[in-house]
Amino acid sequence: MSFHRITVIGYAGSEPDYQVTVTGKDYAYFPLYVNERHGNSERTYRYKIKTWNELSLIVKDHLAKGQLLVVEGTPSVEAWRDASGKPRAQLVVTAQTLRFLGAKPEVDEFDEEELAEAET
């Protein structure tokens, strides 16, 4: 028996992008930022969170930028080449469960420039 699962706790980097496939399946995705601290250094990881069906409807209706979440799901990596031919990759979690930790933020807790720097 094998088990391939990841749990991440972090902050939603934006409102979810909700869509419906041509076959009528609901899906949504959004960035999740996780800060890791070791001594005096800090590193931010960006995950692309994908949700499907009923979970995507919950995310669409209730998720706000800056909200703290616990996401459990299957990890993968999406790789591509950008317009200049440079190889790019991002960590992806296809969510099986998602838990909101606390209420929606009242103010924008993130600095857009810091988030953009974390994505590169």
C-alpha distances in whole Angstrom, upper triangle without the diagonal:
4,7,10,13,17,19,23,26,29,32,33,35,37,37,34,35,34,34,34,32,35,33,33,30,31,29,30,30,31,31,30,31,30,32,31,34,34,38,40,38,36,34,33,30,30,27,27,26,25,25,25,27,28,27,29,32,31,31,34,36,36,34,37,38,37,35,32,29,25,23,19,17,16,18,19,23,26,28,32,35,38,41,42,40,38,34,32,29,28,24,23,21,20,21,19,21,25,27,31,32,36,38,39,41,45,45,44,42,41,44,43,44,41,39,40,40,36,35,37
4,7,10,13,16,20,23,26,29,30,32,33,34,31,32,32,32,32,30,33,31,31,28,28,27,27,26,28,27,26,28,26,29,28,30,31,34,37,35,33,30,29,26,26,23,24,22,22,23,23,25,26,25,27,30,29,29,32,34,33,32,34,34,34,32,30,26,23,20,16,14,12,14,16,19,22,24,28,32,34,38,39,36,34,30,29,25,24,21,20,18,17,18,17,19,22,25,28,29,33,36,36,38,42,42,41,39,38,40,39,40,38,35,36,36,32,31,33
4,6,10,13,16,20,23,26,26,28,30,30,28,29,29,29,29,28,31,29,30,26,26,24,24,23,25,24,23,24,23,25,25,27,28,32,34,32,30,27,26,23,23,20,21,19,19,20,20,23,24,22,24,27,26,26,29,31,30,28,31,31,30,28,26,22,19,16,13,11,9,11,14,17,20,23,27,30,33,36,37,35,33,29,27,23,21,18,17,15,14,15,14,16,18,21,24,26,29,32,32,34,38,39,37,35,34,37,36,37,34,32,33,33,29,29,30
4,7,11,14,17,20,23,23,25,27,27,25,26,26,26,27,26,29,28,28,24,24,21,22,20,21,21,19,21,20,23,22,25,26,30,32,29,27,24,23,20,19,16,17,16,16,17,18,21,22,20,21,25,24,23,26,29,28,26,28,28,27,26,23,20,17,14,11,8,6,7,10,13,17,19,23,27,29,32,34,31,29,26,23,20,18,14,13,11,11,12,12,14,17,19,23,24,28,30,30,32,36,36,34,32,31,33,33,34,31,28,30,30,26,25,27
4,7,10,14,16,19,20,22,24,24,22,23,24,25,25,25,28,27,27,23,22,20,19,18,19,18,16,18,17,20,19,23,24,28,30,27,25,22,21,17,17,14,15,13,14,15,17,19,20,17,19,22,21,20,23,26,24,22,25,25,24,22,20,16,13,10,7,5,5,6,10,13,17,20,23,27,29,32,34,32,29,26,23,19,17,13,12,9,10,10,9,11,13,16,19,20,24,26,27,28,32,32,31,29,28,30,30,31,29,26,27,28,24,23,25
4,7,10,13,16,17,19,21,22,20,22,23,24,26,26,29,28,28,24,23,20,19,17,17,16,13,15,13,16,16,19,21,24,26,24,21,19,17,14,14,11,13,12,13,14,17,20,20,17,19,22,20,19,22,24,23,20,22,22,21,19,17,14,10,8,6,6,6,6,10,13,16,19,23,26,27,31,32,30,28,25,22,18,15,11,10,8,10,9,10,11,12,14,17,18,21,24,24,25,29,29,27,25,25,27,27,28,25,22,24,24,21,20,22
4,7,10,13,15,17,20,21,19,21,22,24,26,26,30,29,28,24,23,20,18,16,16,15,12,13,11,14,14,17,19,23,25,23,20,18,16,13,14,11,13,11,14,14,17,20,20,16,18,21,19,17,21,22,20,18,20,19,18,16,13,10,7,6,4,7,9,9,13,15,18,21,25,28,29,32,34,32,30,27,23,20,16,13,12,9,11,9,10,9,10,11,13,14,18,20,21,22,26,26,25,23,22,25,25,27,24,21,24,24,20,20,23
4,6,10,11,14,17,18,17,20,21,23,25,26,30,30,29,25,23,20,17,15,14,12,9,9,7,10,11,15,17,21,22,20,17,15,12,10,11,9,11,10,13,14,18,21,20,17,18,20,18,16,19,21,19,16,17,16,15,13,11,8,6,5,7,9,11,10,13,15,18,21,24,26,27,30,32,31,28,25,22,18,15,12,11,9,12,10,12,11,10,11,12,12,16,18,18,19,23,23,21,19,19,21,22,23,20,18,20,20,17,17,20
4,7,10,13,15,17,17,20,21,24,26,28,32,32,30,26,24,21,18,16,14,12,8,8,7,9,11,14,17,20,21,19,16,14,12,11,11,11,13,12,15,16,19,22,21,17,18,20,18,16,19,20,17,14,15,14,12,11,7,6,4,6,9,12,14,14,17,18,20,23,26,29,29,32,33,33,30,27,24,21,17,14,14,12,14,12,14,12,10,9,10,9,12,15,15,16,20,20,19,16,16,19,20,22,19,17,20,20,16,17,20
4,7,9,12,14,15,18,20,23,26,27,31,31,30,26,23,20,17,15,12,10,6,5,5,7,10,13,17,19,20,18,14,13,10,9,9,9,12,11,14,16,19,22,21,18,18,20,18,15,18,19,16,13,13,11,9,8,6,6,7,8,12,14,16,15,18,18,20,22,25,27,27,30,31,31,28,26,22,20,16,14,14,13,15,14,16,14,11,11,10,10,12,14,14,14,17,17,15,13,12,15,16,18,15,13,16,17,13,15,18
4,6,9,11,12,16,18,21,24,26,30,31,29,26,22,19,16,14,10,8,5,5,7,9,12,15,19,21,21,19,15,14,11,11,10,10,12,11,15,16,19,22,21,17,17,19,16,13,16,17,14,10,9,8,5,5,5,6,9,10,14,16,18,18,19,20,21,23,25,27,26,29,30,31,28,26,23,20,17,15,15,14,16,15,17,16,12,12,10,10,11,12,11,10,14,14,12,10,9,13,13,16,13,11,14,16,13,14,17
4,6,7,9,12,14,18,21,23,27,28,26,23,19,16,13,10,7,6,5,6,9,12,16,19,22,25,24,22,18,16,13,12,10,10,10,9,12,13,17,19,19,15,14,16,14,11,12,14,12,8,7,5,5,5,7,7,10,11,14,16,18,17,19,19,19,22,23,25,24,27,29,29,27,25,21,19,16,15,14,13,15,14,17,15,12,12,10,11,13,13,10,11,14,13,11,10,10,13,13,15,14,11,14,16,13,13,17
4,7,9,11,15,18,21,23,27,28,26,24,21,17,14,11,7,5,6,6,10,12,16,19,22,25,24,21,18,15,12,11,9,10,10,10,13,15,19,21,21,18,16,18,17,13,14,16,14,10,9,5,6,8,10,11,14,14,17,18,20,18,19,19,18,20,22,23,22,24,26,26,24,23,19,18,15,14,14,15,16,16,19,18,15,16,14,15,16,15,13,12,15,13,10,10,8,10,9,12,11,7,10,12,11,10,14
4,6,9,12,15,19,21,25,26,24,22,18,16,12,10,6,7,8,10,14,16,20,23,26,29,28,25,21,19,15,15,12,12,11,11,13,14,18,20,20,17,15,16,15,11,11,13,12,9,7,4,7,9,12,13,16,15,19,19,21,20,21,20,19,21,22,24,22,24,26,27,25,24,21,19,16,16,15,16,17,17,20,19,16,17,15,16,17,15,12,12,14,13,10,11,10,12,10,13,13,10,12,15,14,13,16
4,7,9,13,16,19,22,24,22,19,16,13,10,9,7,9,11,13,16,19,23,26,29,32,31,28,25,23,19,18,15,14,12,12,13,13,16,17,17,15,12,13,12,9,8,10,9,7,5,5,9,10,13,13,16,16,19,20,21,21,22,22,21,23,24,25,24,26,28,29,28,27,23,22,18,18,17,17,17,16,19,18,15,16,14,16,16,15,11,12,14,14,12,13,13,15,13,17,17,14,15,18,17,16,20
4,6,10,13,16,19,20,18,16,12,10,6,5,5,8,10,14,17,20,23,27,30,33,32,30,26,23,20,18,15,13,11,9,9,10,12,14,14,12,9,10,10,7,6,9,10,7,8,8,11,11,14,13,15,14,17,17,19,19,19,19,18,21,22,24,23,25,28,28,27,25,22,20,17,17,14,14,14,13,16,16,13,15,14,17,18,16,14,15,17,17,15,17,16,18,16,19,19,16,17,20,18,17,20
4,7,10,13,16,18,16,14,11,8,5,5,6,10,13,16,19,23,26,29,33,35,35,32,28,25,22,20,16,14,11,10,10,10,12,14,15,13,10,11,12,9,8,11,13,11,11,12,15,15,17,17,18,17,19,18,19,19,19,19,17,20,20,22,21,23,26,26,25,24,21,19,17,17,15,15,14,15,18,18,16,18,18,20,21,20,17,19,20,20,18,20,18,20,18,20,21,17,17,21,19,17,20
4,7,10,14,15,12,11,8,6,4,7,9,13,15,19,22,25,28,32,35,38,38,35,31,29,25,23,19,17,13,12,10,9,10,11,12,11,7,8,11,9,6,10,12,11,13,14,17,17,19,18,19,17,19,18,20,20,20,21,19,22,22,24,24,25,28,29,28,27,24,22,19,19,16,16,14,14,17,17,16,18,18,21,22,21,18,20,22,22,21,22,21,23,21,24,24,21,21,25,23,21,24
4,7,10,11,9,8,6,6,6,9,12,15,18,22,25,28,31,35,38,41,41,38,34,31,27,25,21,19,15,14,11,11,10,10,13,13,9,10,13,12,10,13,15,15,17,18,21,21,23,21,22,20,21,20,20,21,21,21,19,22,22,24,23,25,28,28,28,27,24,22,20,20,17,17,15,16,18,19,18,21,21,25,26,25,22,24,26,26,24,26,25,27,24,27,27,23,24,27,25,23,25
4,7,8,6,5,5,6,8,12,15,19,21,25,28,31,34,38,41,44,44,41,37,34,30,28,24,21,18,16,13,12,10,9,12,13,10,10,14,14,12,15,18,18,20,21,24,24,25,23,24,21,22,21,21,22,22,22,20,23,23,26,26,27,30,30,30,29,26,24,23,22,19,19,16,17,18,20,20,23,23,27,28,27,25,27,29,30,28,29,29,30,28,30,31,27,27,30,29,26,29
4,5,5,5,7,8,11,13,17,20,23,26,29,33,35,39,42,45,45,42,38,35,31,28,25,22,18,17,13,13,10,10,14,15,12,14,17,17,15,18,21,21,23,24,27,26,28,25,26,23,23,21,21,22,21,21,19,22,22,24,25,26,29,29,29,27,25,24,22,22,19,19,16,17,19,21,21,25,26,29,31,30,28,30,32,33,31,32,31,32,30,32,32,29,28,31,30,27,29
4,5,8,10,11,14,17,20,24,26,30,33,36,39,42,45,49,49,45,42,38,35,32,28,26,22,21,17,16,14,13,17,18,16,17,20,20,18,21,24,24,26,27,31,30,31,29,30,27,27,24,24,25,24,24,22,24,24,26,26,27,31,30,31,29,28,26,25,25,22,22,20,21,22,24,25,28,29,33,35,34,31,34,36,36,34,36,34,36,33,35,36,32,31,34,33,30,32
4,6,9,12,15,18,21,25,27,31,33,37,39,43,46,49,49,46,43,39,36,33,29,26,23,21,17,16,13,12,15,17,15,16,20,20,19,21,24,25,27,29,32,31,32,29,29,26,26,23,23,24,24,25,23,25,26,28,29,30,34,33,33,31,29,28,26,26,23,22,19,20,21,23,24,28,29,33,34,34,32,34,37,37,36,37,36,38,35,37,38,34,34,36,35,32,34
4,6,10,13,16,20,23,26,29,32,36,38,42,45,48,48,45,42,39,35,32,29,26,22,20,16,14,11,9,12,15,13,13,17,17,16,18,21,22,24,26,29,28,29,27,27,24,24,22,23,24,24,25,24,26,27,29,30,31,35,34,34,32,30,28,26,26,22,22,18,19,19,21,22,25,26,30,32,31,29,31,34,34,33,35,34,36,33,36,36,32,33,35,34,31,33
4,7,10,13,17,21,22,26,28,32,35,38,41,45,45,42,38,35,32,29,26,22,19,17,13,11,7,6,9,11,10,11,14,14,14,16,19,19,22,24,27,25,26,24,24,21,21,19,19,21,21,22,21,24,25,28,28,30,33,33,33,30,28,26,24,23,19,18,15,15,16,18,19,22,23,27,29,28,26,29,31,32,31,32,31,33,31,34,34,30,30,33,31,28,31
4,7,11,14,18,20,23,26,30,32,36,39,42,42,39,36,33,29,26,23,20,17,14,11,8,6,5,7,9,6,7,11,11,10,13,15,15,18,20,23,22,23,20,21,18,19,17,18,20,20,22,20,23,24,27,27,29,33,32,32,30,27,25,22,21,18,17,14,13,14,16,16,19,20,24,25,24,23,25,28,29,27,28,28,30,28,31,31,27,28,30,28,26,29
4,7,11,14,16,20,22,26,29,32,35,39,39,36,32,29,26,23,19,16,13,11,7,5,4,6,9,8,5,8,10,9,9,12,14,14,16,18,20,19,20,18,18,15,16,15,15,17,17,18,17,20,21,24,24,26,30,29,28,26,23,21,18,18,14,13,10,11,12,14,14,17,18,22,23,23,21,23,26,27,25,26,25,27,25,28,27,23,24,27,25,22,25
4,7,11,13,17,19,23,26,29,32,36,36,33,29,26,22,20,16,14,10,8,6,5,7,9,10,9,5,8,10,7,7,11,12,11,13,14,17,16,17,15,16,14,15,14,15,16,16,17,16,19,20,23,23,25,28,28,27,25,22,19,17,16,13,12,10,10,13,14,13,16,16,19,21,20,18,20,23,23,21,22,21,23,21,24,24,20,21,24,21,19,22
4,7,10,13,16,20,22,26,29,32,32,29,26,23,19,16,13,10,7,5,4,6,9,12,13,11,8,11,12,9,9,13,13,11,12,12,15,14,15,14,15,12,14,13,14,14,14,15,13,17,18,20,20,22,25,25,24,22,18,16,13,13,10,10,9,10,13,14,13,15,16,18,20,20,18,19,22,22,19,20,19,21,19,21,20,17,17,20,18,15,19
4,7,10,13,17,20,23,26,29,29,26,22,20,16,14,10,8,6,5,7,9,12,15,16,13,10,13,13,9,10,13,13,10,10,9,11,12,13,12,13,12,14,14,15,15,15,15,14,17,18,21,20,22,25,25,23,21,18,16,12,12,10,10,11,11,15,15,13,15,14,17,18,18,15,16,19,19,16,16,15,17,15,17,17,13,14,17,15,13,16
4,7,10,13,16,20,23,26,25,22,19,16,12,10,6,6,5,6,9,12,15,18,19,16,14,17,16,12,14,16,15,12,11,9,10,11,12,11,13,12,14,14,15,14,14,14,14,16,17,20,19,21,23,23,21,20,16,14,10,10,9,10,12,12,16,16,14,15,15,16,18,18,16,16,19,18,15,15,13,15,13,15,14,10,11,14,11,10,13
4,7,10,13,17,20,23,23,20,16,14,10,8,6,5,6,7,10,12,16,19,19,16,15,17,16,13,15,17,15,11,11,9,9,9,9,8,10,9,12,13,15,13,15,15,15,18,20,22,21,24,26,26,24,22,18,15,12,10,10,10,12,12,15,14,12,13,13,13,16,16,15,15,18,18,15,14,12,14,14,16,14,10,13,14,11,11,14
4,7,10,13,17,19,19,16,13,10,7,6,5,6,9,10,14,16,20,23,23,19,19,21,20,16,18,20,18,14,13,11,9,10,9,10,11,12,14,16,17,15,16,16,17,19,21,23,22,25,26,26,23,21,18,16,12,11,12,12,15,15,18,17,15,15,14,14,16,17,16,15,18,17,14,12,10,12,12,14,11,8,11,12,8,9,13
4,7,10,13,16,17,14,10,8,6,5,7,8,11,12,16,18,22,25,25,21,21,23,21,18,21,23,20,16,16,14,11,12,10,10,11,11,14,15,17,15,16,17,18,20,23,25,24,27,28,28,25,23,19,17,14,12,13,13,16,16,18,17,15,15,15,14,16,18,17,17,20,19,17,14,13,15,15,16,13,11,14,14,10,12,14
4,7,10,13,13,10,7,6,4,6,9,11,15,16,20,22,26,29,28,25,24,27,25,22,24,26,23,19,18,16,13,14,12,13,13,15,17,19,20,18,19,19,21,23,25,26,26,29,29,29,26,24,21,19,16,15,16,16,20,19,22,21,18,18,17,16,18,20,19,18,21,20,17,14,13,14,16,16,12,11,14,13,10,13,15
4,7,10,11,8,6,5,6,8,11,13,17,18,22,24,28,31,31,27,27,30,28,25,27,29,26,23,22,19,17,17,15,15,15,16,18,20,21,18,20,20,22,23,26,27,27,31,31,30,27,25,22,20,17,16,18,18,21,21,23,22,20,20,20,18,20,23,22,21,24,23,21,18,16,18,19,19,15,15,17,15,12,15,16
4,6,7,6,4,6,9,11,15,17,21,22,26,28,31,35,34,30,31,33,31,28,31,32,29,26,25,22,19,20,17,18,18,20,21,23,24,22,24,23,25,27,29,30,30,33,33,33,29,27,25,23,21,19,21,22,25,25,27,25,23,23,22,20,22,24,24,23,26,24,22,19,18,19,21,20,16,17,19,17,14,18,19
4,6,5,6,9,12,14,17,20,23,25,28,31,34,37,37,33,34,36,34,31,34,35,32,29,28,26,23,23,21,22,21,22,24,25,26,24,25,25,27,28,31,32,32,35,34,34,30,29,26,24,23,21,24,24,27,27,29,28,26,26,26,24,25,28,28,27,29,28,26,22,21,22,24,23,19,20,22,19,17,20,21
4,6,8,11,14,17,21,23,27,28,32,34,38,41,40,37,37,39,37,34,37,38,35,32,30,28,25,26,23,24,24,26,27,29,30,27,29,28,31,31,34,35,35,38,37,37,33,31,29,28,26,25,27,28,31,31,33,31,30,29,28,26,27,30,30,28,31,29,27,23,23,23,25,24,20,22,24,21,19,23,23
4,7,10,14,17,20,23,27,28,32,35,38,41,41,37,37,40,37,34,37,38,35,32,30,27,24,25,23,25,25,27,29,30,31,29,30,29,31,31,33,34,33,36,35,35,32,31,28,27,26,25,28,28,32,32,34,33,31,30,29,26,28,30,30,27,29,28,26,22,21,21,23,21,18,20,22,19,18,21,21
4,7,10,13,17,20,24,25,29,32,35,39,39,35,35,37,35,32,34,36,33,30,28,25,22,24,22,23,23,25,26,28,28,26,26,25,27,28,30,30,30,32,32,32,28,27,25,24,22,22,24,25,29,29,32,31,29,28,27,25,27,29,28,26,29,27,24,21,19,19,21,19,15,17,19,16,14,18,18
4,7,10,13,17,20,22,26,28,32,35,35,31,31,33,32,28,31,32,29,26,24,21,18,20,18,20,20,21,23,25,25,23,24,23,24,25,27,28,27,30,30,30,26,25,22,21,19,19,21,22,26,26,28,27,25,25,24,22,24,26,25,23,25,24,21,18,16,16,18,16,13,14,16,13,11,15,15
4,7,10,13,17,19,23,25,29,32,33,29,28,31,30,26,28,30,28,24,23,20,17,19,17,18,19,19,21,22,22,20,20,19,21,21,23,24,24,27,27,26,23,21,19,17,15,15,18,19,23,23,26,25,23,23,23,22,23,25,24,23,25,23,21,18,15,16,16,15,12,12,14,11,9,12,12
4,7,10,13,15,19,22,26,29,29,26,25,28,26,23,25,27,24,21,19,16,14,16,15,15,16,16,19,20,20,17,18,17,18,19,21,22,22,25,25,25,22,20,17,15,13,13,15,16,20,20,23,22,20,21,20,19,21,23,21,20,23,21,18,15,13,13,14,13,10,9,11,9,6,9,11
4,7,10,12,16,19,23,26,27,23,22,25,24,21,23,25,23,19,19,16,15,16,14,14,15,14,16,16,17,14,14,13,15,16,18,20,20,23,24,23,20,18,15,12,10,9,11,13,16,17,20,20,18,19,19,19,21,23,22,21,24,22,19,17,14,15,15,15,12,10,12,11,7,8,10
4,7,9,13,16,20,23,24,20,19,22,21,18,20,22,21,17,17,14,13,15,14,13,14,13,15,15,15,13,13,12,13,14,16,18,18,21,22,22,19,17,13,11,8,7,9,11,14,15,18,18,17,18,18,18,21,22,20,20,23,21,18,16,14,15,14,14,12,9,10,11,7,6,9
4,6,10,13,16,20,21,17,16,20,19,16,18,21,19,16,16,14,14,15,14,12,12,10,12,12,12,9,10,10,11,13,16,18,18,22,23,22,20,17,14,11,7,5,5,7,10,11,15,15,14,16,17,18,20,21,20,20,23,22,20,18,16,18,16,17,15,12,13,14,11,9,12
4,6,10,13,17,18,15,14,17,17,14,15,18,18,14,15,14,15,15,15,13,13,11,13,12,12,10,10,9,9,12,14,17,17,20,22,22,20,17,14,11,7,6,5,6,8,10,14,15,14,16,17,19,21,22,20,20,24,23,20,19,17,19,17,18,17,13,14,16,13,11,14
4,7,10,14,15,11,10,14,14,11,13,16,15,12,14,13,14,14,13,11,11,8,10,9,10,9,10,11,12,15,17,20,21,24,26,25,23,21,17,14,11,9,6,5,6,7,10,11,10,13,14,16,19,20,18,19,23,22,20,20,18,20,19,21,19,16,17,19,16,14,17
4,7,11,12,10,8,12,12,10,12,15,15,13,15,15,17,16,16,14,13,10,11,9,10,10,11,12,12,16,18,21,21,24,27,26,24,22,18,15,12,11,7,6,5,6,9,11,11,14,16,18,21,21,20,22,25,25,23,22,21,23,22,24,23,19,20,22,19,17,20
4,7,8,6,5,9,9,8,10,13,13,12,15,16,18,16,16,13,13,10,11,10,11,12,14,16,15,19,21,24,25,27,30,29,28,25,22,19,16,14,11,9,6,5,8,9,9,13,14,18,20,20,19,21,24,25,23,24,23,25,24,26,25,22,23,25,22,20,23
4,6,6,5,8,10,10,11,14,15,14,18,19,21,19,20,17,16,13,13,12,13,15,16,18,17,21,23,26,26,29,32,31,30,28,24,22,19,17,14,12,8,8,9,11,12,15,17,20,23,23,22,24,27,28,26,27,26,29,27,30,29,25,26,28,26,24,27
4,6,5,7,9,10,11,13,15,15,19,21,23,21,22,19,18,16,16,14,16,18,19,21,21,25,26,29,30,32,35,34,34,31,28,25,23,21,17,15,12,11,11,12,13,16,18,21,23,23,22,25,28,29,28,29,28,31,30,32,32,28,29,32,29,27,30
4,5,5,6,9,10,11,12,14,17,20,22,19,20,17,17,15,15,15,17,20,21,24,24,27,29,32,32,35,38,37,36,34,30,28,25,23,19,17,13,11,11,11,11,14,15,19,21,21,20,23,26,28,27,28,28,31,30,33,32,28,30,32,30,28,31
4,5,5,6,9,10,11,11,15,17,19,16,16,13,13,11,12,12,15,17,19,21,21,25,27,30,30,33,36,35,34,31,28,25,22,20,16,13,11,8,8,8,8,11,12,16,18,18,17,21,23,25,24,25,25,28,27,30,29,25,27,29,26,25,28
4,5,5,6,9,10,10,13,15,18,16,17,14,15,13,14,14,16,17,19,20,20,23,25,28,28,30,33,32,32,29,26,23,20,19,15,13,11,9,11,11,10,13,14,17,19,18,17,20,23,24,23,23,23,26,25,27,27,23,25,27,25,23,26
4,5,5,6,9,10,13,16,19,16,18,16,17,15,17,17,19,21,22,24,23,27,28,31,31,33,36,36,35,33,29,27,24,22,19,17,15,13,13,13,12,14,14,18,19,18,17,20,22,23,23,24,24,27,26,29,29,25,27,30,27,26,29
4,5,5,6,8,11,14,16,14,15,13,14,13,15,16,19,21,23,24,24,28,29,32,32,34,37,37,36,34,30,27,24,22,19,17,15,12,13,11,10,11,11,14,15,14,14,17,19,21,21,22,23,26,25,28,28,24,26,29,27,25,29
4,6,5,5,9,11,13,11,13,11,13,12,14,15,17,19,20,22,22,25,26,29,29,31,34,34,32,30,27,24,21,19,16,14,13,11,12,11,9,10,10,13,15,14,12,15,18,19,18,19,19,22,21,25,24,21,22,25,23,22,25
4,6,6,9,12,14,13,15,14,16,15,18,18,20,21,22,23,23,26,27,29,28,30,33,33,32,31,27,25,22,21,18,17,16,14,16,15,13,14,13,16,17,15,13,16,18,19,18,20,20,23,21,25,25,21,23,26,24,23,26
4,6,9,12,15,13,16,15,17,17,19,20,23,24,26,27,26,29,31,33,32,34,37,37,36,34,31,29,25,24,22,20,18,16,17,16,14,14,13,16,16,13,12,15,16,18,18,20,21,24,23,26,26,23,25,28,26,25,29
4,7,10,12,10,12,12,14,15,18,19,22,23,25,26,26,29,31,33,32,34,37,37,36,34,31,28,25,23,21,19,18,16,17,15,12,11,9,12,12,10,8,12,14,16,16,17,18,22,21,25,24,21,24,27,25,24,28
4,7,9,7,9,9,12,13,16,17,20,21,23,23,23,26,28,30,29,31,34,34,33,31,27,25,21,20,18,16,16,14,16,14,11,10,8,11,11,10,7,10,13,14,13,14,15,18,18,21,21,18,20,23,21,20,24
4,6,6,9,10,14,15,18,20,23,23,24,25,24,27,28,30,29,31,33,34,32,31,27,25,22,21,19,18,19,17,19,17,14,13,10,12,11,9,6,7,10,10,10,11,12,15,15,19,18,15,18,21,19,19,23
4,6,9,11,14,15,19,20,22,22,23,23,23,25,26,28,26,28,30,31,29,28,24,23,20,19,18,18,19,17,20,18,15,15,12,13,13,11,8,8,10,9,7,8,8,11,11,15,14,12,14,17,16,16,19
4,6,9,13,14,18,20,23,22,23,24,24,26,27,29,28,30,31,32,30,29,25,23,20,19,19,18,20,18,21,19,15,14,11,11,11,10,8,6,9,9,7,6,7,10,11,14,13,11,14,16,15,16,19
4,6,10,12,16,18,21,21,23,24,24,27,29,31,30,32,34,34,32,31,27,25,21,20,18,17,18,16,18,16,12,11,7,8,8,7,6,6,10,10,10,9,10,14,15,18,16,14,18,20,17,18,22
4,7,10,14,16,19,19,22,23,24,27,29,31,30,33,35,35,32,30,27,24,20,18,18,16,17,15,17,14,11,9,6,5,7,8,8,9,13,13,13,11,12,16,17,20,17,15,19,20,17,18,22
4,6,10,13,16,16,19,21,22,25,27,30,30,33,34,34,32,30,26,23,19,17,15,13,14,12,13,10,7,6,5,5,8,10,11,12,16,17,16,14,15,19,19,22,19,17,20,21,18,19,22
4,7,10,13,14,17,19,21,25,27,30,30,34,35,35,32,30,26,23,19,16,14,12,13,10,11,8,6,5,7,7,11,13,14,16,20,20,19,18,18,22,22,24,22,19,22,23,20,20,23
4,7,10,11,14,16,18,22,25,28,28,31,33,32,30,27,24,20,17,13,11,8,9,6,8,6,5,7,9,11,14,16,16,18,22,23,21,20,20,23,23,25,22,19,22,23,19,19,22
4,7,9,13,16,18,22,25,28,29,32,34,33,31,27,24,21,17,14,11,8,8,6,6,5,6,9,12,14,17,19,20,22,26,26,25,23,23,26,26,28,25,22,25,25,22,21,24
4,6,10,13,15,19,22,26,27,30,32,31,29,25,22,19,16,12,9,6,5,4,5,7,9,12,15,17,21,22,22,24,28,29,27,26,25,28,27,29,26,23,25,26,22,21,24
4,7,10,13,16,20,23,25,29,30,28,27,23,20,17,14,11,8,5,5,7,8,10,12,16,18,20,24,26,25,27,31,31,29,28,27,29,28,29,27,24,25,26,22,21,23
4,7,10,13,17,20,22,26,27,25,23,20,17,13,11,7,6,5,7,9,11,13,14,17,20,21,25,26,26,27,31,31,28,27,25,27,26,27,25,22,22,23,19,18,20
4,7,10,14,17,19,23,24,22,20,16,14,10,9,6,5,6,8,11,14,16,17,20,22,24,27,29,28,29,32,32,29,28,26,27,26,26,25,22,22,22,19,17,18
4,6,10,13,16,19,20,18,16,13,10,7,6,5,6,9,11,14,17,19,20,23,24,26,29,30,29,29,33,32,29,28,25,26,24,24,23,20,20,20,17,15,15
4,7,11,12,16,18,16,14,11,8,5,5,7,7,10,12,15,18,21,21,24,25,27,30,31,29,30,33,32,28,28,25,26,23,24,23,19,19,19,17,14,15
4,7,10,13,15,12,11,7,6,4,7,9,10,14,16,19,22,24,25,28,29,30,33,34,32,32,35,34,30,30,27,27,24,24,23,20,19,19,17,14,14
4,7,10,11,9,8,6,5,6,9,12,13,17,18,22,25,27,27,30,31,33,35,36,33,33,36,34,31,30,27,27,24,24,24,21,19,19,18,15,14
4,7,8,5,5,4,6,8,12,15,17,20,22,25,28,31,30,33,34,35,38,38,35,35,37,35,32,31,28,27,24,23,24,21,19,19,19,15,14
4,5,5,5,7,7,10,12,16,18,21,23,26,29,31,31,33,33,35,37,37,34,33,36,33,30,30,26,25,22,21,21,19,16,17,17,14,12
4,5,7,10,10,14,16,20,21,25,26,29,33,34,34,36,36,38,39,39,36,35,37,35,31,31,28,27,23,22,23,21,18,19,20,17,15
4,6,9,11,14,17,21,23,27,28,31,35,37,36,38,38,39,41,41,38,37,39,37,33,33,29,27,24,22,24,22,19,19,20,17,15
4,6,9,13,16,19,21,25,27,30,34,36,35,38,38,39,41,42,39,38,40,38,34,34,30,29,26,24,25,23,20,20,21,18,15
4,6,10,13,17,19,23,25,28,32,34,33,36,36,37,39,39,37,36,38,36,32,32,28,27,24,22,22,21,18,17,18,15,12
4,7,11,14,16,20,22,25,29,31,30,33,34,35,37,38,36,35,38,36,32,31,28,27,24,23,22,20,18,18,17,14,12
4,7,11,13,17,19,22,26,27,27,29,30,31,33,34,32,31,34,32,28,27,24,24,21,20,19,17,15,15,14,11,9
4,7,10,13,16,19,22,24,24,26,27,28,31,32,30,30,32,31,27,26,23,23,21,20,19,17,15,15,13,10,10
4,6,10,13,15,19,20,20,22,23,24,27,28,26,26,29,28,24,23,20,21,19,19,18,15,14,14,12,9,10
4,7,10,13,16,17,17,20,21,22,25,26,25,25,28,27,24,23,21,22,20,21,19,16,16,16,13,11,13
4,7,9,13,14,14,17,19,21,24,25,23,24,28,27,24,23,21,23,21,22,20,17,18,18,15,13,15
4,6,9,11,11,14,16,18,21,23,22,23,27,27,24,23,22,24,23,24,22,19,20,21,18,16,18
4,7,9,10,14,16,19,22,23,22,24,28,28,26,25,24,26,25,27,25,21,23,24,21,19,22
4,6,7,11,13,16,19,20,20,22,25,26,24,24,23,26,25,27,25,22,23,25,22,20,23
4,7,10,14,17,20,21,21,24,27,28,27,26,26,29,28,31,29,25,27,29,25,24,27
4,7,10,13,16,18,18,21,25,26,25,24,24,28,27,30,28,25,27,28,25,24,27
4,7,10,13,14,15,17,21,22,21,21,21,24,24,27,25,22,24,26,23,22,26
4,6,9,11,13,15,19,21,20,19,20,24,24,27,25,22,25,27,24,24,27
4,6,8,9,12,15,17,17,16,18,21,22,25,23,21,24,25,23,23,27
4,7,9,11,14,16,16,15,17,21,22,25,22,21,24,25,22,23,27
4,7,9,11,14,15,14,16,20,22,25,23,21,25,26,24,25,29
4,6,9,12,13,13,16,20,21,24,23,21,25,26,24,25,29
4,6,9,10,11,13,17,18,22,20,19,22,24,22,23,27
4,6,7,7,11,14,16,19,18,17,20,22,21,22,25
4,7,9,12,15,17,20,19,19,22,24,23,24,28
4,6,9,11,13,16,16,16,19,21,20,22,25
4,6,8,10,13,13,12,15,17,17,18,21
4,7,10,12,11,11,14,16,15,17,20
4,6,9,7,7,11,12,12,13,16
4,6,5,7,9,10,11,13,15
4,5,5,6,9,10,11,13
4,5,5,6,9,10,11
4,5,5,6,9,10
4,5,5,6,9
4,5,5,7
4,5,6
4,6
4
